């Protein structure tokens, strides 16, 4: 059976944090600045009509998966890769 005093003391340590919009923006900018490998994203100049899967802001946040193919010559490995990725491997 759980000790009620330890449960109540754990609950009293929890504090509500009230952040302003500026605090949230500042924390997001700090998080972005600490991740140099990601392209910077801001809502200041965001235009949804210009967003494509090839934008650096999108590409830098996409998971990367490497897929290898093994097989005999002329059994369709390049054709399969081209069909899946859209990239010509020749």
N, CA, C and O atoms as a CHARMM CRD file, in Angstrom:
* protein
*
  360
    1    1 UNK  N      0.84200  -1.17600   0.00000 PROA 1      0.00000
    2    1 UNK  CA     0.00000   0.00000   0.00000 PROA 1      0.00000
    3    1 UNK  C      0.88700   1.23900   0.00000 PROA 1      0.00000
    4    1 UNK  O      1.88800   1.28400   0.71500 PROA 1      0.00000
    5    2 UNK  N      0.53100   2.24400  -0.79400 PROA 2      0.00000
    6    2 UNK  CA     1.33700   3.46100  -0.93800 PROA 2      0.00000
    7    2 UNK  C      1.19700   4.33500   0.29000 PROA 2      0.00000
    8    2 UNK  O      0.13100   4.41500   0.90100 PROA 2      0.00000
    9    3 UNK  N      2.27100   4.97800   0.63100 PROA 3      0.00000
   10    3 UNK  CA     2.28400   5.89300   1.76900 PROA 3      0.00000
   11    3 UNK  C      1.64200   7.20700   1.34800 PROA 3      0.00000
   12    3 UNK  O      2.11300   7.84100   0.40400 PROA 3      0.00000
   13    4 UNK  N      0.58600   7.62900   2.01900 PROA 4      0.00000
   14    4 UNK  CA    -0.14200   8.84400   1.63300 PROA 4      0.00000
   15    4 UNK  C      0.68000  10.10400   1.87300 PROA 4      0.00000
   16    4 UNK  O      0.47400  11.11000   1.19400 PROA 4      0.00000
   17    5 UNK  N      1.60500  10.06800   2.82300 PROA 5      0.00000
   18    5 UNK  CA     2.40800  11.27200   3.07300 PROA 5      0.00000
   19    5 UNK  C      3.39500  11.50700   1.93600 PROA 5      0.00000
   20    5 UNK  O      3.64100  12.65400   1.56100 PROA 5      0.00000
   21    6 UNK  N      3.96700  10.43000   1.38000 PROA 6      0.00000
   22    6 UNK  CA     4.91500  10.62100   0.27300 PROA 6      0.00000
   23    6 UNK  C      4.17400  11.08300  -0.97900 PROA 6      0.00000
   24    6 UNK  O      4.71600  11.86500  -1.76000 PROA 6      0.00000
   25    7 UNK  N      2.94900  10.61300  -1.18000 PROA 7      0.00000
   26    7 UNK  CA     2.16300  11.03800  -2.32900 PROA 7      0.00000
   27    7 UNK  C      1.80300  12.50900  -2.21600 PROA 7      0.00000
   28    7 UNK  O      1.92000  13.25100  -3.19200 PROA 7      0.00000
   29    8 UNK  N      1.37000  12.93700  -1.05000 PROA 8      0.00000
   30    8 UNK  CA     0.98000  14.33400  -0.88700 PROA 8      0.00000
   31    8 UNK  C      2.17900  15.26200  -0.96800 PROA 8      0.00000
   32    8 UNK  O      2.05700  16.37600  -1.47600 PROA 8      0.00000
   33    9 UNK  N      3.35500  14.82100  -0.46900 PROA 9      0.00000
   34    9 UNK  CA     4.53700  15.67700  -0.56900 PROA 9      0.00000
   35    9 UNK  C      4.99300  15.80200  -2.01800 PROA 9      0.00000
   36    9 UNK  O      5.48300  16.85500  -2.42600 PROA 9      0.00000
   37   10 UNK  N      4.83500  14.73400  -2.79500 PROA 10     0.00000
   38   10 UNK  CA     5.20400  14.79700  -4.21200 PROA 10     0.00000
   39   10 UNK  C      4.28600  15.75700  -4.94900 PROA 10     0.00000
   40   10 UNK  O      4.73500  16.47300  -5.84500 PROA 10     0.00000
   41   11 UNK  N      3.02400  15.78600  -4.59300 PROA 11     0.00000
   42   11 UNK  CA     2.09000  16.69000  -5.25500 PROA 11     0.00000
   43   11 UNK  C      2.34500  18.14500  -4.88800 PROA 11     0.00000
   44   11 UNK  O      2.13800  19.03400  -5.71400 PROA 11     0.00000
   45   12 UNK  N      2.78600  18.39800  -3.67600 PROA 12     0.00000
   46   12 UNK  CA     3.02900  19.78600  -3.27900 PROA 12     0.00000
   47   12 UNK  C      4.27400  20.35300  -3.95000 PROA 12     0.00000
   48   12 UNK  O      4.41800  21.57200  -4.03700 PROA 12     0.00000
   49   13 UNK  N      5.18800  19.48700  -4.43400 PROA 13     0.00000
   50   13 UNK  CA     6.38500  19.96500  -5.12200 PROA 13     0.00000
   51   13 UNK  C      6.08000  20.40700  -6.54400 PROA 13     0.00000
   52   13 UNK  O      6.87200  21.13600  -7.14300 PROA 13     0.00000
   53   14 UNK  N      4.96700  19.98800  -7.09000 PROA 14     0.00000
   54   14 UNK  CA     4.57900  20.36000  -8.44500 PROA 14     0.00000
   55   14 UNK  C      4.13600  21.81900  -8.46000 PROA 14     0.00000
   56   14 UNK  O      3.31100  22.23100  -7.64400 PROA 14     0.00000
   57   15 UNK  N      4.68200  22.59400  -9.38000 PROA 15     0.00000
   58   15 UNK  CA     4.34200  24.01300  -9.45900 PROA 15     0.00000
   59   15 UNK  C      3.82600  24.33400 -10.84900 PROA 15     0.00000
   60   15 UNK  O      4.37000  23.85400 -11.84400 PROA 15     0.00000
   61   16 UNK  N      2.80500  25.12300 -10.92000 PROA 16     0.00000
   62   16 UNK  CA     2.30500  25.60500 -12.19700 PROA 16     0.00000
   63   16 UNK  C      3.22400  26.72400 -12.67800 PROA 16     0.00000
   64   16 UNK  O      3.59000  27.60800 -11.90300 PROA 16     0.00000
   65   17 UNK  N      3.58400  26.68600 -13.91500 PROA 17     0.00000
   66   17 UNK  CA     4.45200  27.70600 -14.48300 PROA 17     0.00000
   67   17 UNK  C      3.63200  28.51400 -15.47800 PROA 17     0.00000
   68   17 UNK  O      3.03400  27.96200 -16.40200 PROA 17     0.00000
   69   18 UNK  N      3.61300  29.79600 -15.28200 PROA 18     0.00000
   70   18 UNK  CA     2.88400  30.67200 -16.17800 PROA 18     0.00000
   71   18 UNK  C      3.88200  31.39100 -17.07400 PROA 18     0.00000
   72   18 UNK  O      4.67700  32.20600 -16.60600 PROA 18     0.00000
   73   19 UNK  N      3.83200  31.08400 -18.36400 PROA 19     0.00000
   74   19 UNK  CA     4.75700  31.68500 -19.31800 PROA 19     0.00000
   75   19 UNK  C      4.00900  32.65400 -20.22100 PROA 19     0.00000
   76   19 UNK  O      2.87100  32.40300 -20.61600 PROA 19     0.00000
   77   20 UNK  N      4.65200  33.74600 -20.53600 PROA 20     0.00000
   78   20 UNK  CA     4.07500  34.69200 -21.48100 PROA 20     0.00000
   79   20 UNK  C      4.41600  34.23400 -22.90100 PROA 20     0.00000
   80   20 UNK  O      5.24500  33.34500 -23.09400 PROA 20     0.00000
   81   21 UNK  N      3.78100  34.84000 -23.86900 PROA 21     0.00000
   82   21 UNK  CA     4.05600  34.51900 -25.27500 PROA 21     0.00000
   83   21 UNK  C      5.52700  34.76800 -25.59800 PROA 21     0.00000
   84   21 UNK  O      6.15900  33.98600 -26.30900 PROA 21     0.00000
   85   22 UNK  N      6.05700  35.85300 -25.07200 PROA 22     0.00000
   86   22 UNK  CA     7.46200  36.19900 -25.31300 PROA 22     0.00000
   87   22 UNK  C      8.39400  35.15400 -24.70100 PROA 22     0.00000
   88   22 UNK  O      9.41600  34.81500 -25.29700 PROA 22     0.00000
   89   23 UNK  N      8.04700  34.63400 -23.49800 PROA 23     0.00000
   90   23 UNK  CA     8.86000  33.59300 -22.86800 PROA 23     0.00000
   91   23 UNK  C      8.87800  32.33100 -23.72400 PROA 23     0.00000
   92   23 UNK  O      9.92400  31.70800 -23.90500 PROA 23     0.00000
   93   24 UNK  N      7.71700  31.96200 -24.24600 PROA 24     0.00000
   94   24 UNK  CA     7.61900  30.76700 -25.07200 PROA 24     0.00000
   95   24 UNK  C      8.44600  30.93400 -26.34300 PROA 24     0.00000
   96   24 UNK  O      9.18100  30.02200 -26.72300 PROA 24     0.00000
   97   25 UNK  N      8.33800  32.08100 -27.00200 PROA 25     0.00000
   98   25 UNK  CA     9.09800  32.34800 -28.22000 PROA 25     0.00000
   99   25 UNK  C     10.59400  32.32100 -27.92800 PROA 25     0.00000
  100   25 UNK  O     11.37200  31.75800 -28.69900 PROA 25     0.00000
  101   26 UNK  N     10.99800  32.93500 -26.80500 PROA 26     0.00000
  102   26 UNK  CA    12.41300  32.96200 -26.42800 PROA 26     0.00000
  103   26 UNK  C     12.93300  31.54400 -26.18000 PROA 26     0.00000
  104   26 UNK  O     14.03600  31.21000 -26.61100 PROA 26     0.00000
  105   27 UNK  N     12.15400  30.71100 -25.49400 PROA 27     0.00000
  106   27 UNK  CA    12.57100  29.33100 -25.22900 PROA 27     0.00000
  107   27 UNK  C     12.66200  28.52100 -26.52100 PROA 27     0.00000
  108   27 UNK  O     13.56300  27.69700 -26.67800 PROA 27     0.00000
  109   28 UNK  N     11.73600  28.75400 -27.43800 PROA 28     0.00000
  110   28 UNK  CA    11.79500  28.06300 -28.72500 PROA 28     0.00000
  111   28 UNK  C     13.02700  28.48700 -29.51000 PROA 28     0.00000
  112   28 UNK  O     13.68700  27.64700 -30.12300 PROA 28     0.00000
  113   29 UNK  N     13.34600  29.77300 -29.49900 PROA 29     0.00000
  114   29 UNK  CA    14.53300  30.25500 -30.19800 PROA 29     0.00000
  115   29 UNK  C     15.80600  29.67200 -29.58700 PROA 29     0.00000
  116   29 UNK  O     16.73200  29.31000 -30.31300 PROA 29     0.00000
  117   30 UNK  N     15.85600  29.58000 -28.25700 PROA 30     0.00000
  118   30 UNK  CA    17.01200  28.98300 -27.58800 PROA 30     0.00000
  119   30 UNK  C     17.16300  27.51900 -27.98100 PROA 30     0.00000
  120   30 UNK  O     18.27600  27.04200 -28.20400 PROA 30     0.00000
  121   31 UNK  N     16.04000  26.80900 -28.06400 PROA 31     0.00000
  122   31 UNK  CA    16.08200  25.40000 -28.47200 PROA 31     0.00000
  123   31 UNK  C     16.58000  25.27400 -29.91200 PROA 31     0.00000
  124   31 UNK  O     17.38300  24.39200 -30.21400 PROA 31     0.00000
  125   32 UNK  N     16.11000  26.14700 -30.79600 PROA 32     0.00000
  126   32 UNK  CA    16.55700  26.12800 -32.19600 PROA 32     0.00000
  127   32 UNK  C     18.03700  26.47100 -32.29900 PROA 32     0.00000
  128   32 UNK  O     18.77000  25.85000 -33.06900 PROA 32     0.00000
  129   33 UNK  N     18.47300  27.45100 -31.53100 PROA 33     0.00000
  130   33 UNK  CA    19.87700  27.86600 -31.58200 PROA 33     0.00000
  131   33 UNK  C     20.81100  26.76400 -31.10000 PROA 33     0.00000
  132   33 UNK  O     21.96200  26.70200 -31.53100 PROA 33     0.00000
  133   34 UNK  N     20.33700  25.89500 -30.21400 PROA 34     0.00000
  134   34 UNK  CA    21.18200  24.81500 -29.70000 PROA 34     0.00000
  135   34 UNK  C     21.25100  23.64000 -30.66600 PROA 34     0.00000
  136   34 UNK  O     22.05800  22.73300 -30.46400 PROA 34     0.00000
  137   35 UNK  N     20.42900  23.63200 -31.70800 PROA 35     0.00000
  138   35 UNK  CA    20.40800  22.53600 -32.68400 PROA 35     0.00000
  139   35 UNK  C     20.83400  23.08000 -34.04500 PROA 35     0.00000
  140   35 UNK  O     20.00300  23.32600 -34.92000 PROA 35     0.00000
  141   36 UNK  N     22.12200  23.25900 -34.20500 PROA 36     0.00000
  142   36 UNK  CA    22.67600  23.90000 -35.40100 PROA 36     0.00000
  143   36 UNK  C     22.43900  23.09900 -36.67900 PROA 36     0.00000
  144   36 UNK  O     22.48700  23.66500 -37.77000 PROA 36     0.00000
  145   37 UNK  N     22.18700  21.80200 -36.56900 PROA 37     0.00000
  146   37 UNK  CA    21.98500  20.97500 -37.75700 PROA 37     0.00000
  147   37 UNK  C     20.60000  21.16500 -38.37600 PROA 37     0.00000
  148   37 UNK  O     20.35000  20.68000 -39.48000 PROA 37     0.00000
  149   38 UNK  N     19.69600  21.86400 -37.68100 PROA 38     0.00000
  150   38 UNK  CA    18.35500  22.10000 -38.20100 PROA 38     0.00000
  151   38 UNK  C     18.25600  23.47200 -38.84100 PROA 38     0.00000
  152   38 UNK  O     18.82800  24.44000 -38.33800 PROA 38     0.00000
  153   39 UNK  N     17.53800  23.55700 -39.94200 PROA 39     0.00000
  154   39 UNK  CA    17.29500  24.85100 -40.58000 PROA 39     0.00000
  155   39 UNK  C     16.35500  25.66300 -39.69300 PROA 39     0.00000
  156   39 UNK  O     15.44600  25.11200 -39.07100 PROA 39     0.00000
  157   40 UNK  N     16.57400  26.94500 -39.64000 PROA 40     0.00000
  158   40 UNK  CA    15.78000  27.82300 -38.77400 PROA 40     0.00000
  159   40 UNK  C     14.36200  27.97700 -39.33900 PROA 40     0.00000
  160   40 UNK  O     14.18200  28.20000 -40.53700 PROA 40     0.00000
  161   41 UNK  N     13.36400  27.85400 -38.46600 PROA 41     0.00000
  162   41 UNK  CA    11.96800  28.03000 -38.84000 PROA 41     0.00000
  163   41 UNK  C     11.38200  29.15800 -38.00400 PROA 41     0.00000
  164   41 UNK  O     11.47700  29.14800 -36.77600 PROA 41     0.00000
  165   42 UNK  N     10.78400  30.11900 -38.66800 PROA 42     0.00000
  166   42 UNK  CA    10.09500  31.19100 -37.95100 PROA 42     0.00000
  167   42 UNK  C      8.74800  31.42600 -38.61500 PROA 42     0.00000
  168   42 UNK  O      8.55100  31.10000 -39.78600 PROA 42     0.00000
  169   43 UNK  N      7.84900  31.98100 -37.86900 PROA 43     0.00000
  170   43 UNK  CA     6.54200  32.30900 -38.41700 PROA 43     0.00000
  171   43 UNK  C      6.50300  33.73100 -38.96900 PROA 43     0.00000
  172   43 UNK  O      5.49300  34.15100 -39.53300 PROA 43     0.00000
  173   44 UNK  N      7.58800  34.46600 -38.80900 PROA 44     0.00000
  174   44 UNK  CA     7.62700  35.84900 -39.27500 PROA 44     0.00000
  175   44 UNK  C      7.44000  35.95700 -40.78700 PROA 44     0.00000
  176   44 UNK  O      6.70500  36.81900 -41.26800 PROA 44     0.00000
  177   45 UNK  N      8.10500  35.08100 -41.52700 PROA 45     0.00000
  178   45 UNK  CA     8.02200  35.14000 -42.99200 PROA 45     0.00000
  179   45 UNK  C      7.47700  33.83500 -43.57100 PROA 45     0.00000
  180   45 UNK  O      7.80100  33.48400 -44.70600 PROA 45     0.00000
  181   46 UNK  N      6.66200  33.12000 -42.81700 PROA 46     0.00000
  182   46 UNK  CA     6.12200  31.83300 -43.24100 PROA 46     0.00000
  183   46 UNK  C      5.03700  32.03300 -44.29100 PROA 46     0.00000
  184   46 UNK  O      4.08600  32.78600 -44.07700 PROA 46     0.00000
  185   47 UNK  N      5.18500  31.35400 -45.43000 PROA 47     0.00000
  186   47 UNK  CA     4.18500  31.39200 -46.49600 PROA 47     0.00000
  187   47 UNK  C      3.82300  29.95400 -46.84500 PROA 47     0.00000
  188   47 UNK  O      4.60000  29.27700 -47.51900 PROA 47     0.00000
  189   48 UNK  N      2.65400  29.46700 -46.40000 PROA 48     0.00000
  190   48 UNK  CA     2.28200  28.07000 -46.63100 PROA 48     0.00000
  191   48 UNK  C      2.24300  27.68000 -48.10400 PROA 48     0.00000
  192   48 UNK  O      2.43300  26.51000 -48.43700 PROA 48     0.00000
  193   49 UNK  N      2.00200  28.63400 -48.98200 PROA 49     0.00000
  194   49 UNK  CA     1.93200  28.30800 -50.40900 PROA 49     0.00000
  195   49 UNK  C      3.30500  27.95700 -50.99100 PROA 49     0.00000
  196   49 UNK  O      3.38800  27.36200 -52.06600 PROA 49     0.00000
  197   50 UNK  N      4.38200  28.32100 -50.28500 PROA 50     0.00000
  198   50 UNK  CA     5.73700  28.04100 -50.76700 PROA 50     0.00000
  199   50 UNK  C      6.37400  26.82300 -50.11400 PROA 50     0.00000
  200   50 UNK  O      7.52100  26.49200 -50.41400 PROA 50     0.00000
  201   51 UNK  N      5.65100  26.15100 -49.22700 PROA 51     0.00000
  202   51 UNK  CA     6.20800  24.98700 -48.54000 PROA 51     0.00000
  203   51 UNK  C      6.12400  23.76100 -49.44200 PROA 51     0.00000
  204   51 UNK  O      5.05600  23.41000 -49.94400 PROA 51     0.00000
  205   52 UNK  N      7.26600  23.12400 -49.63400 PROA 52     0.00000
  206   52 UNK  CA     7.33800  21.87700 -50.39400 PROA 52     0.00000
  207   52 UNK  C      8.16700  20.87900 -49.58500 PROA 52     0.00000
  208   52 UNK  O      8.87900  21.27500 -48.66200 PROA 52     0.00000
  209   53 UNK  N      8.08300  19.60900 -49.91500 PROA 53     0.00000
  210   53 UNK  CA     8.91000  18.62400 -49.19800 PROA 53     0.00000
  211   53 UNK  C     10.40300  18.84300 -49.36000 PROA 53     0.00000
  212   53 UNK  O     11.19600  18.26700 -48.61500 PROA 53     0.00000
  213   54 UNK  N     10.80200  19.67100 -50.32700 PROA 54     0.00000
  214   54 UNK  CA    12.22700  19.90100 -50.56900 PROA 54     0.00000
  215   54 UNK  C     12.76300  21.16400 -49.90800 PROA 54     0.00000
  216   54 UNK  O     13.94100  21.48200 -50.07200 PROA 54     0.00000
  217   55 UNK  N     11.93000  21.89600 -49.16200 PROA 55     0.00000
  218   55 UNK  CA    12.41900  23.06500 -48.43800 PROA 55     0.00000
  219   55 UNK  C     13.44500  22.63300 -47.39000 PROA 55     0.00000
  220   55 UNK  O     13.25500  21.60100 -46.74500 PROA 55     0.00000
  221   56 UNK  N     14.52400  23.39100 -47.20200 PROA 56     0.00000
  222   56 UNK  CA    15.52600  23.03300 -46.19400 PROA 56     0.00000
  223   56 UNK  C     14.92600  22.88900 -44.79100 PROA 56     0.00000
  224   56 UNK  O     15.37400  22.05500 -44.00400 PROA 56     0.00000
  225   57 UNK  N     13.91400  23.70400 -44.48400 PROA 57     0.00000
  226   57 UNK  CA    13.28900  23.62900 -43.16700 PROA 57     0.00000
  227   57 UNK  C     12.60200  22.27900 -42.95900 PROA 57     0.00000
  228   57 UNK  O     12.56000  21.76700 -41.84100 PROA 57     0.00000
  229   58 UNK  N     12.07400  21.71400 -44.02000 PROA 58     0.00000
  230   58 UNK  CA    11.40500  20.41900 -43.94900 PROA 58     0.00000
  231   58 UNK  C     12.43100  19.29200 -44.00700 PROA 58     0.00000
  232   58 UNK  O     12.38900  18.36300 -43.19900 PROA 58     0.00000
  233   59 UNK  N     13.34400  19.37700 -44.95900 PROA 59     0.00000
  234   59 UNK  CA    14.34700  18.32700 -45.15500 PROA 59     0.00000
  235   59 UNK  C     15.18900  18.11700 -43.89800 PROA 59     0.00000
  236   59 UNK  O     15.48700  16.97600 -43.54500 PROA 59     0.00000
  237   60 UNK  N     15.57600  19.19200 -43.21800 PROA 60     0.00000
  238   60 UNK  CA    16.45900  19.04600 -42.05500 PROA 60     0.00000
  239   60 UNK  C     15.77700  18.32600 -40.90200 PROA 60     0.00000
  240   60 UNK  O     16.45500  17.87400 -39.97900 PROA 60     0.00000
  241   61 UNK  N     14.45900  18.20800 -40.92900 PROA 61     0.00000
  242   61 UNK  CA    13.73700  17.53900 -39.85400 PROA 61     0.00000
  243   61 UNK  C     13.18300  16.17500 -40.24900 PROA 61     0.00000
  244   61 UNK  O     12.44800  15.55600 -39.48000 PROA 61     0.00000
  245   62 UNK  N     13.53100  15.70900 -41.43400 PROA 62     0.00000
  246   62 UNK  CA    13.04400  14.41500 -41.89500 PROA 62     0.00000
  247   62 UNK  C     13.97200  13.29500 -41.44100 PROA 62     0.00000
  248   62 UNK  O     15.19100  13.45600 -41.38000 PROA 62     0.00000
  249   63 UNK  N     13.37600  12.18600 -41.13300 PROA 63     0.00000
  250   63 UNK  CA    14.16700  11.00900 -40.77400 PROA 63     0.00000
  251   63 UNK  C     14.89600  10.50500 -42.02100 PROA 63     0.00000
  252   63 UNK  O     14.39600  10.63300 -43.13800 PROA 63     0.00000
  253   64 UNK  N     16.06400   9.94000 -41.81900 PROA 64     0.00000
  254   64 UNK  CA    16.84600   9.40400 -42.92100 PROA 64     0.00000
  255   64 UNK  C     16.87300   7.89400 -42.80900 PROA 64     0.00000
  256   64 UNK  O     17.10900   7.33500 -41.73800 PROA 64     0.00000
  257   65 UNK  N     16.62900   7.25200 -43.92800 PROA 65     0.00000
  258   65 UNK  CA    16.66200   5.79700 -43.95200 PROA 65     0.00000
  259   65 UNK  C     17.47300   5.36300 -45.16300 PROA 65     0.00000
  260   65 UNK  O     17.21500   5.79900 -46.28500 PROA 65     0.00000
  261   66 UNK  N     18.43900   4.51500 -44.93000 PROA 66     0.00000
  262   66 UNK  CA    19.23300   3.95700 -46.01900 PROA 66     0.00000
  263   66 UNK  C     18.73600   2.55500 -46.31100 PROA 66     0.00000
  264   66 UNK  O     18.59200   1.73500 -45.40300 PROA 66     0.00000
  265   67 UNK  N     18.47400   2.28200 -47.58200 PROA 67     0.00000
  266   67 UNK  CA    18.00300   0.97200 -47.99400 PROA 67     0.00000
  267   67 UNK  C     18.98600   0.42300 -49.01400 PROA 67     0.00000
  268   67 UNK  O     19.25500   1.05800 -50.03300 PROA 67     0.00000
  269   68 UNK  N     19.51400  -0.74800 -48.73800 PROA 68     0.00000
  270   68 UNK  CA    20.44000  -1.38600 -49.66200 PROA 68     0.00000
  271   68 UNK  C     19.71600  -2.41600 -50.50000 PROA 68     0.00000
  272   68 UNK  O     18.74700  -3.02700 -50.05000 PROA 68     0.00000
  273   69 UNK  N     20.18400  -2.60700 -51.71000 PROA 69     0.00000
  274   69 UNK  CA    19.61700  -3.63400 -52.58400 PROA 69     0.00000
  275   69 UNK  C     20.72100  -4.58100 -53.02000 PROA 69     0.00000
  276   69 UNK  O     21.84700  -4.17200 -53.30400 PROA 69     0.00000
  277   70 UNK  N     20.37300  -5.84000 -53.06400 PROA 70     0.00000
  278   70 UNK  CA    21.30600  -6.87600 -53.50600 PROA 70     0.00000
  279   70 UNK  C     20.59400  -7.67600 -54.58800 PROA 70     0.00000
  280   70 UNK  O     19.39800  -7.94600 -54.48200 PROA 70     0.00000
  281   71 UNK  N     21.31000  -8.04100 -55.59600 PROA 71     0.00000
  282   71 UNK  CA    20.68900  -8.88800 -56.60800 PROA 71     0.00000
  283   71 UNK  C     21.55600  -9.00700 -57.83600 PROA 71     0.00000
  284   71 UNK  O     22.56300  -8.31700 -57.99100 PROA 71     0.00000
  285   72 UNK  N     21.14200  -9.88500 -58.68600 PROA 72     0.00000
  286   72 UNK  CA    21.85600 -10.14100 -59.92900 PROA 72     0.00000
  287   72 UNK  C     21.67000  -8.95800 -60.88200 PROA 72     0.00000
  288   72 UNK  O     20.71600  -8.19000 -60.75900 PROA 72     0.00000
  289   73 UNK  N     22.58100  -8.82800 -61.81700 PROA 73     0.00000
  290   73 UNK  CA    22.50900  -7.78400 -62.83200 PROA 73     0.00000
  291   73 UNK  C     21.19200  -7.92500 -63.60200 PROA 73     0.00000
  292   73 UNK  O     20.76100  -9.04100 -63.89400 PROA 73     0.00000
  293   74 UNK  N     20.57300  -6.82900 -63.92100 PROA 74     0.00000
  294   74 UNK  CA    19.37100  -6.76700 -64.74800 PROA 74     0.00000
  295   74 UNK  C     18.15700  -7.44300 -64.10900 PROA 74     0.00000
  296   74 UNK  O     17.32300  -8.02400 -64.80400 PROA 74     0.00000
  297   75 UNK  N     18.06500  -7.36000 -62.77500 PROA 75     0.00000
  298   75 UNK  CA    16.88000  -7.88100 -62.10000 PROA 75     0.00000
  299   75 UNK  C     16.02200  -6.76500 -61.50400 PROA 75     0.00000
  300   75 UNK  O     15.12900  -7.03700 -60.70100 PROA 75     0.00000
  301   76 UNK  N     16.28100  -5.52400 -61.88400 PROA 76     0.00000
  302   76 UNK  CA    15.39200  -4.42700 -61.53300 PROA 76     0.00000
  303   76 UNK  C     15.72300  -3.63700 -60.28800 PROA 76     0.00000
  304   76 UNK  O     14.85600  -2.92900 -59.77600 PROA 76     0.00000
  305   77 UNK  N     16.94900  -3.72500 -59.77400 PROA 77     0.00000
  306   77 UNK  CA    17.31000  -2.97800 -58.56600 PROA 77     0.00000
  307   77 UNK  C     17.22300  -1.47000 -58.80600 PROA 77     0.00000
  308   77 UNK  O     16.61300  -0.75000 -58.01500 PROA 77     0.00000
  309   78 UNK  N     17.81800  -1.00100 -59.87100 PROA 78     0.00000
  310   78 UNK  CA    17.79300   0.43700 -60.17300 PROA 78     0.00000
  311   78 UNK  C     16.38200   0.91400 -60.46200 PROA 78     0.00000
  312   78 UNK  O     16.00500   2.01600 -60.06300 PROA 78     0.00000
  313   79 UNK  N     15.61200   0.11100 -61.13900 PROA 79     0.00000
  314   79 UNK  CA    14.22900   0.46600 -61.44400 PROA 79     0.00000
  315   79 UNK  C     13.41400   0.58700 -60.16500 PROA 79     0.00000
  316   79 UNK  O     12.59300   1.49400 -60.03700 PROA 79     0.00000
  317   80 UNK  N     13.63400  -0.32200 -59.21800 PROA 80     0.00000
  318   80 UNK  CA    12.93400  -0.28500 -57.94000 PROA 80     0.00000
  319   80 UNK  C     13.30500   0.97500 -57.15400 PROA 80     0.00000
  320   80 UNK  O     12.42500   1.65600 -56.62600 PROA 80     0.00000
  321   81 UNK  N     14.58900   1.28500 -57.07500 PROA 81     0.00000
  322   81 UNK  CA    15.02900   2.48000 -56.34400 PROA 81     0.00000
  323   81 UNK  C     14.46600   3.73200 -56.98900 PROA 81     0.00000
  324   81 UNK  O     14.00600   4.63700 -56.29200 PROA 81     0.00000
  325   82 UNK  N     14.49500   3.79500 -58.30900 PROA 82     0.00000
  326   82 UNK  CA    13.95600   4.96700 -59.00700 PROA 82     0.00000
  327   82 UNK  C     12.45800   5.10800 -58.75800 PROA 82     0.00000
  328   82 UNK  O     11.96900   6.22300 -58.57500 PROA 82     0.00000
  329   83 UNK  N     11.72500   4.00500 -58.74700 PROA 83     0.00000
  330   83 UNK  CA    10.27100   4.04700 -58.51900 PROA 83     0.00000
  331   83 UNK  C      9.94000   4.47700 -57.10400 PROA 83     0.00000
  332   83 UNK  O      8.97000   5.20500 -56.89200 PROA 83     0.00000
  333   84 UNK  N     10.73000   4.03800 -56.12600 PROA 84     0.00000
  334   84 UNK  CA    10.44500   4.35900 -54.72600 PROA 84     0.00000
  335   84 UNK  C     10.88900   5.77800 -54.37000 PROA 84     0.00000
  336   84 UNK  O     10.16200   6.50900 -53.69800 PROA 84     0.00000
  337   85 UNK  N     12.08500   6.16600 -54.82300 PROA 85     0.00000
  338   85 UNK  CA    12.66600   7.43800 -54.37200 PROA 85     0.00000
  339   85 UNK  C     12.55000   8.56500 -55.38800 PROA 85     0.00000
  340   85 UNK  O     12.65100   9.73500 -55.02100 PROA 85     0.00000
  341   86 UNK  N     12.34100   8.23600 -56.64800 PROA 86     0.00000
  342   86 UNK  CA    12.33600   9.26300 -57.67600 PROA 86     0.00000
  343   86 UNK  C     13.72300   9.69400 -58.08300 PROA 86     0.00000
  344   86 UNK  O     13.87700  10.64800 -58.84600 PROA 86     0.00000
  345   87 UNK  N     14.75000   9.00100 -57.58200 PROA 87     0.00000
  346   87 UNK  CA    16.12300   9.34600 -57.87900 PROA 87     0.00000
  347   87 UNK  C     16.71200   8.34200 -58.84700 PROA 87     0.00000
  348   87 UNK  O     16.62500   7.13300 -58.62900 PROA 87     0.00000
  349   88 UNK  N     17.31700   8.84500 -59.92400 PROA 88     0.00000
  350   88 UNK  CA    17.95500   7.97300 -60.89100 PROA 88     0.00000
  351   88 UNK  C     19.31700   7.56300 -60.34200 PROA 88     0.00000
  352   88 UNK  O     20.14400   8.42400 -60.04400 PROA 88     0.00000
  353   89 UNK  N     19.55900   6.28100 -60.20700 PROA 89     0.00000
  354   89 UNK  CA    20.80400   5.79300 -59.59400 PROA 89     0.00000
  355   89 UNK  C     21.87200   5.44200 -60.60700 PROA 89     0.00000
  356   89 UNK  O     22.97000   5.03700 -60.22400 PROA 89     0.00000
  357   90 UNK  N     21.58700   5.58200 -61.86700 PROA 90     0.00000
  358   90 UNK  CA    22.57000   5.22900 -62.89900 PROA 90     0.00000
  359   90 UNK  C     23.65400   6.26000 -63.00500 PROA 90     0.00000
  360   90 UNK  O     24.56200   6.11800 -63.82400 PROA 90     0.00000
